[in-house]
Amino acid sequence: VYKGAIWGKQIGNSGLEAWTSFAFSENPMPASEKPVPTPNDAELFRDERGLFFPDPATDRRRSTRMTVQAQTAPRKNVDFLRLKDTALHLLDPRPGLKMLDLGCARGAEMVYCGLQGAEVYGQDLDPASVALANRKMAHLKLNGEARVGDARTLAWSDGFFDAVLSSDFHEHLDAGSQLDVLRECRRVLKPAGVLVIKTPNLRYLQTSVLFKRLRALGRLKSPFGYVIPHTPGTADPQHIGLIAHATLGSQLEEAGFLNWRFYYAPLRRLGASRGMEIASTEVPGLRDILCEDLFCKAFNPIALSHFPD
């Protein structure tokens, strides 16, 4: 059970509404109905298995060359998969759900949701990634497809989806594109449809870099070599749109969403600790800093969707 805070924005109410606890729902498909990847799929489904090549220099200004051993020995990142699951539990993929995976890349989330029985569609700019995502979907005989396209102009009609997933995609967009994409998400969602967003928490990343710099000073080393990973100035500057809770809430409001909730996953990067679990999920203010990712579930308006004028 994860702890979540309801922070909904309604007409005439701009404040904090309520605190609540919630338990993620589960609607698994019967095991006999699920296509199961066979052992010879190990390379095809490497992303889904959470296998990564370690790179200890991602938080440095100048990355160092990885050793041959590191390049040929991928590591299974279970904590990464746990955080991915947090967003998937909020989405609740299940039979009968028609959903979109924004920036689907090579289709990992599409596969997860398809194996849970959902009808899954994806869109991404990279044709090679889309082709691989469709290859995986066909291999497992899952319902849905990926398409090549810009997320600012989605390829589906109004009200086509029950749910939209944006998992580790929002941070790849600049502020203007983020707002355009949120508006498109609302357009393709049915009334009462849900948008689930998972994106790195800027306040956590800033705090992490500050800690590393202070630690470097304590060791009589220069603190200025540490930066937020994957930002401009690093070897892999893909994250140009990192944000915090307040900014995401403002974006959702401007895009036309009226109600949304933020959820918190325990910080376990430093090991399991009851104190850290409580601090990163239950203590207001502190959890906004200690939660590695923003987890947000936004709801497409019902009344305004049917009566917009």
Beta strands, then each sheet from edge to edge (+ up, - down):
strand 1: 3-6
strand 2: 18-21
strand 3: 51-52
strand 4: 75-76
strand 5: 98-102
strand 6: 119-124
strand 7: 144-148
strand 8: 161-167
strand 9: 189-200
strand 10: 259-263
strand 11: 293-299
sheet 1: 2+ 1- 10+ 11- 9+ 8+ 5+ 6+ 7+
sheet 2: 3+ 4-
end
